[in-house]
Amino acid sequence: MKKSFGAKTLVFPTPVWVVGTYDKDGKPNVMSVAWGGICCSLPPCVAVSLRKATYTYGNIVERKAFTISVPSEAHARQADYIGIVSGRNTDKFADTGLTPVRSALVDAPYIGEFPLVLECRLLNTIEIGLHTQFVGEILDVKAEDSVLGERGLPDIEKVKPILFEPEIKTYHGVGRLLGHAYSIGKKTR
Amino acid sequence: MKKSFGAKTLVFPTPVWVVGTYDKDGKPNVMSVAWGGICCSLPPCVAVSLRKATYTYGNIVERKAFTISVPSEAHARQADYIGIVSGRNTDKFADTGLTPVRSALVDAPYIGEFPLVLECRLLNTIEIGLHTQFVGEILDVKAEDSVLGERGLPDIEKVKPILFEPEIKTYHGVGRLLGHAYSIGKKTR
């Protein structure tokens, strides 16, 4: 029996991604987002949605670029802090001890300590409602050597990304391997 | 040391969501997607991106509605199958034994057996590249009684949603609780 919960942003999984930008004075800033996802394969694009009130919003509008740094489980406290305070009032890199690394490809910084990074050029800005969606073309994906697995690719079990639970408001890790895509379903019939 | 992987849709986590639609003859169809995410809190909206070549694409354009049914770990094989074949050639509900349930709110069916369901009215259609992004306004979220937890809300550890690994192409479950959001970060300073 299904129970109705009304019009809510309640779905699983949603990510914990840290969006990196420069402000007008060149100060690096980061904010944590859960509203986002891949939105196109060609060109490869990722979307993140932000409220206009955020410091990052103005930075993306001005610099036309952002990065996504994917925190690992070990960075859960830092990622949460980055989602609580505003870069308008503090220097989140100084506060957390994380290192801003200037992207060589786009006008935005990423977090040196985080294992997986996407560097994005702003492609499209879409007003939806309270949130504005920024579509970024992914120009490069970078990953730490220590998180590479099969075929030399980043391995989700080594990256250990964080999941956000948007109503109960908890963070979870990644669990066990369930099977291979485009493979396990062949046995359904 | 970070290694560069080029312009790729490689990020974690990405979801496994099953998009439900009716075709022009009223036949229910489902397809699995990994390109999607919440994109606005008010109105509550979720985005999914599809190639024009998919059967679901034409269905959404025609019916202006879709649902998202979130599979549980136990449905991994069915969700994979739903992502392999096209509704143009087969009846995926008949093939998998899953039950199409007509939404009372939007012109689209959802999967009765899946624990968490979003019913969406098409709000916006955004051409990005190979993929078209459909923004759906979430009119209702429904969840099985059996997956409810704290405060009567759907619990990610009971829903057991599936994560898709877009390059190695594997499915993973949800892991352990890492902490509470807007809370664990307060101790960073």
Interface residues (C-beta under 8 A of the other chain):
Chain A: M1 K2 K3 S4 F5 G6 A7 K8 T9 L10 V11 F12 P13 T14 P15 W17 A34 W35 G36 G37 I38 C39 C40 S41 L42 P43 P44 C45 V46 A47 S49 I68 V70 E73 A76 R77 Q78 A79 D80 Y81 I82 G83 I84 D95 T96 L116 V117 L118 L123 N124 I126 I128 G129 L130 H131 Q133 V135 E137 I138 L139 D140 V141 K142 A143 E144 D145 L148 G149 E150 R151 L153 P154 D155 I156 E157 V159 P161 I162 L163 F164 E165 P166 E167 I168 K169 T170 Y171 H172 G173 V174 G175 R176 L177 L178 G179 H180 A181 Y182 S183 I184 G185 K186 K187 T188 R189
Chain B: M1 K2 K3 S4 F5 G6 A7 K8 T9 L10 V11 F12 P13 T14 P15 W17 A34 W35 G36 G37 I38 C39 C40 S41 L42 P43 P44 C45 V46 A47 S49 I68 V70 E73 A76 R77 Q78 A79 D80 Y81 I82 G83 I84 D95 T96 L116 V117 L118 L123 N124 I126 I128 G129 L130 H131 Q133 V135 E137 I138 L139 D140 V141 K142 A143 E144 D145 L148 G149 E150 R151 L153 P154 D155 I156 E157 V159 P161 I162 L163 F164 E165 P166 E167 I168 K169 T170 Y171 H172 G173 V174 G175 R176 L177 L178 G179 H180 A181 Y182 S183 I184 G185 K186 K187 T188 R189
